Amino acid sequence: MARSGRPHEDDDGRTIVDMSQVDRPSMFGFRGDLLPEKRRERPQERKKSRPWEEEAPISHKERRMYALGALKAALLIGLAYLAGLALIIFLLIQLWN
């Protein structure tokens, strides 16, 4: 479909956010200008808003237990879906006989 030259009816032409200084990653590999020594300084409040980049308050063993618990929960949900599908197939087979 071709783009129409008409703007949206609620567009008044104002710039909401200036995105001209935003870097984007390379599509075809590593960009050398994104090295840490060449990267411009980011504000400190950005680091405060990323709790996963701070030092982890849990140990490696606790992290592994959380991951295994999440895996068990996902497998339990998957098995419930498989059991439901098997029950539906069983009931359909019984109806055809």
Secondary structure, DSSP 8 states (H G I E B T S, - for coil): ----S---TT-----SS--TT-----SSS--GGGSTTTS----HHHHHT-GGGS--SS-HHHHHHHHHHHHHHHHHHHHHHHHHHHHHHHHHHHHH-
